Amino acid sequence: MAKEPVRVLVTGAAGQIGYALVPMIARGIMLGADQPLILHMLDIPPAAEALNGVRMELADAAFPLLKGVVATIDVVEACTGVNVAVMVGGFPRKEGMERKDVMSKNVSIYKSQASALEQHAAPNCKVLVVANPANTNALILKEFAPSIPAKNITCLTRLDHNRALGQISERLNVQVSDVKNVIIWGNHSSTQYPDVNHATVGDKPVRELVKDDEWLNGEFITTVQQRVSYFVSINLCDGIHILSWDLVLVVANPANTNALILKEFAPSIPAKNITCLTRLDHNRALGQISERLNVQVSDVKNVIIWGNHSSTQYPDVNHATVGDKPVRELVKDDEWLNGEFITTVQQRGAAIIKARKLSSALSAASAACDHIRDWSLGTPEGTFVSMGVYSDGSYNVPAGVIYSFPVTCKNGEWTIVQGLAIDEFSRKKLDLTGVELVEEKELAYSCLS
């Protein structure tokens, strides 16, 4: 029996990330090769003509799974009946603008979109926030969509996660698929903590394989952190709404805070259904490990992106593996894992902007697909990924913010991985990105009053 179509909303659909993302969704990369869908695309009035162009291209591509397209500048029409929301649209920072001015604009956007989701989305809608500041955007969304379970609201740290995997893969000259269980802790920002303490390649710890703690605790972390810092500073990311099995993913930065705003104004959407995108950071971390160990990126498991989708994020490989071996053991370079690896993941966005003169739309769109696919279809046994979700205070990080945690997914729900050992180095990174998220929340809420 054929499946019923899922309604997937992408905000900022005419933007760079949206343009890269919608064909991936239509092709089945996000929700599976047997899941028909109806694509809802939202953008602002000045982008209406470009949005119509995207609609025409979707028709020309003749995607078999695509059963309908709604292309609109009306937020109510866009949100009606959606099961998954990917929030890519946000307000970009312009020259001379203060941080509070940008936050105020994004609070207004996510308050409005949260209200539309609250009133018109399908029950149990799931949300991914991509737009920066992703963690705080997700928190605002949560506040104004109180009926959406907090567990349904996430933000994207998967890109940071993937960046961390890539750093380890390059460092060890292994396939990125062999690097497992890197973690991105905290905010999708430069305070994020890419953590390799649990990462493996095969059955060997990444730290043991890299054999360079200076790199792992320095350049690795800053590389992951700074690949996103440029996007945070000028807010180049777009916004997406997705609804399939009632998910909301916020992509537009500040994604964490945008998701929180959306939560506030969409009270009927469970908080657990609202997330923000840290999968891009997660994927970046996977890539770093894959390159470092010269393994397939698919072999790298359980990298974590902790915290905010900003340069404070923490890409963590302490639980990552390649095969059955810890990444740290395989890398055998704690200096690299605690340094260059982290900074590479954190700063990857800026590096791509410098090289390409455009933001990393391709990898961000791919990470959004990864995030929703794993959330909807489940993570492999023994593997966890990074998602920006509503914090319950696990690992003694601040509760009540959208924080990137290691999660597993089953039956359309995510669960924070518990019981991971946190060393002193990691503790400082988790706390730093947590402080930033609390500050962002306070700033965002001041814009509401």
Secondary structure as the mmCIF struct_conf table of DSSP 4:
data_model
#
loop_
_struct_conf.conf_type_id
_struct_conf.id
_struct_conf.beg_label_comp_id
_struct_conf.beg_label_asym_id
_struct_conf.beg_label_seq_id
_struct_conf.end_label_comp_id
_struct_conf.end_label_asym_id
_struct_conf.end_label_seq_id
HELX_LH_PP_P HELX_LH_PP_P1 ALA A 2 PRO A 5
STRN STRN1 VAL A 6 THR A 11
TURN_TY1_P TURN_TY1_P1 GLY A 12 ALA A 14
BEND BEND1 GLY A 15 GLY A 15
HELX_RH_AL_P HELX_RH_AL_P1 GLN A 16 ARG A 27
TURN_TY1_P TURN_TY1_P2 GLY A 28 LEU A 31
TURN_TY1_P TURN_TY1_P3 ALA A 33 ASP A 34
STRN STRN2 LEU A 37 LEU A 42
HELX_RH_3T_P HELX_RH_3T_P1 PRO A 45 ALA A 47
HELX_RH_AL_P HELX_RH_AL_P2 ALA A 48 ALA A 61
TURN_TY1_P TURN_TY1_P4 ALA A 62 ALA A 62
TURN_TY1_P TURN_TY1_P5 PRO A 64 LEU A 65
STRN STRN3 LEU A 66 THR A 72
BEND BEND2 ILE A 73 ILE A 73
HELX_RH_AL_P HELX_RH_AL_P3 VAL A 75 CYS A 79
TURN_TY1_P TURN_TY1_P6 THR A 80 GLY A 81
BEND BEND3 ASN A 83 ASN A 83
STRN STRN4 VAL A 84 MET A 87
HELX_LH_PP_P HELX_LH_PP_P2 PHE A 91 ARG A 93
TURN_TY1_P TURN_TY1_P7 GLU A 95 GLY A 96
HELX_RH_AL_P HELX_RH_AL_P4 ARG A 99 HIS A 120
BEND BEND4 ALA A 121 ALA A 121
HELX_LH_PP_P HELX_LH_PP_P3 ALA A 122 ALA A 122
TURN_TY1_P TURN_TY1_P8 PRO A 123 ASN A 124
STRN STRN5 LYS A 126 VAL A 129
BEND BEND5 ALA A 131 PRO A 133
HELX_RH_AL_P HELX_RH_AL_P5 ALA A 134 GLU A 143
BEND BEND6 PHE A 144 PHE A 144
TURN_TY1_P TURN_TY1_P9 PRO A 146 SER A 147
BEND BEND7 ILE A 148 ILE A 148
TURN_TY1_P TURN_TY1_P10 ALA A 150 ALA A 150
STRN STRN6 LYS A 151 LYS A 151
BEND BEND8 ASN A 152 ASN A 152
STRN STRN7 ILE A 153 THR A 157
HELX_RH_AL_P HELX_RH_AL_P6 ARG A 158 ARG A 171
BEND BEND9 LEU A 172 LEU A 172
STRN STRN8 VAL A 174 GLN A 175
HELX_RH_3T_P HELX_RH_3T_P2 VAL A 176 ASP A 178
STRN STRN9 VAL A 179 LYS A 180
STRN STRN10 ILE A 183 HIS A 188
BEND BEND10 SER A 189 SER A 189
TURN_TY1_P TURN_TY1_P11 SER A 190 SER A 190
STRN STRN11 THR A 191 VAL A 201
TURN_TY1_P TURN_TY1_P12 GLY A 202 ASP A 203
STRN STRN12 LYS A 204 PRO A 205
HELX_RH_AL_P HELX_RH_AL_P7 VAL A 206 VAL A 210
HELX_RH_AL_P HELX_RH_AL_P8 ASP A 213 LEU A 216
STRN STRN13 ASN A 217 GLY A 218
HELX_RH_AL_P HELX_RH_AL_P9 GLU A 219 ILE A 234
BEND BEND11 SER A 244 ASP A 246
STRN STRN14 LEU A 247 VAL A 250
BEND BEND12 ALA A 252 PRO A 254
HELX_RH_AL_P HELX_RH_AL_P10 ALA A 255 GLU A 264
TURN_TY1_P TURN_TY1_P13 PHE A 265 PHE A 265
TURN_TY1_P TURN_TY1_P14 PRO A 267 SER A 268
BEND BEND13 ILE A 269 ILE A 269
TURN_TY1_P TURN_TY1_P15 ALA A 271 ALA A 271
STRN STRN15 LYS A 272 LYS A 272
TURN_TY1_P TURN_TY1_P16 ASN A 273 ASN A 273
STRN STRN16 ILE A 274 THR A 278
HELX_RH_AL_P HELX_RH_AL_P11 ARG A 279 ARG A 292
TURN_TY1_P TURN_TY1_P17 LEU A 293 LEU A 293
STRN STRN17 ASN A 294 VAL A 295
HELX_RH_3T_P HELX_RH_3T_P3 VAL A 297 ASP A 299
STRN STRN18 VAL A 300 LYS A 301
STRN STRN19 ILE A 304 HIS A 309
BEND BEND14 SER A 310 SER A 310
TURN_TY1_P TURN_TY1_P18 SER A 311 SER A 311
STRN STRN20 THR A 312 VAL A 322
TURN_TY1_P TURN_TY1_P19 GLY A 323 ASP A 324
STRN STRN21 LYS A 325 PRO A 326
HELX_RH_AL_P HELX_RH_AL_P12 VAL A 327 VAL A 331
HELX_RH_AL_P HELX_RH_AL_P13 ASP A 334 LEU A 337
STRN STRN22 ASN A 338 GLY A 339
HELX_RH_AL_P HELX_RH_AL_P14 GLU A 340 GLN A 346
TURN_TY1_P TURN_TY1_P20 GLN A 347 GLN A 347
HELX_RH_AL_P HELX_RH_AL_P15 ARG A 348 ARG A 356
BEND BEND15 LYS A 357 LEU A 358
HELX_RH_AL_P HELX_RH_AL_P16 ALA A 361 LEU A 377
HELX_LH_PP_P HELX_LH_PP_P4 THR A 379 PRO A 380
TURN_TY1_P TURN_TY1_P21 GLU A 381 GLY A 382
STRN STRN23 VAL A 385 TYR A 390
HELX_RH_3T_P HELX_RH_3T_P4 SER A 394 ASN A 396
HELX_LH_PP_P HELX_LH_PP_P5 VAL A 397 PRO A 398
TURN_TY1_P TURN_TY1_P22 ALA A 399 GLY A 400
BEND BEND16 VAL A 401 VAL A 401
STRN STRN24 ILE A 402 LYS A 410
TURN_TY1_P TURN_TY1_P23 ASN A 411 GLY A 412
STRN STRN25 GLU A 413 ILE A 416
HELX_RH_AL_P HELX_RH_AL_P17 GLU A 424 LEU A 448
#
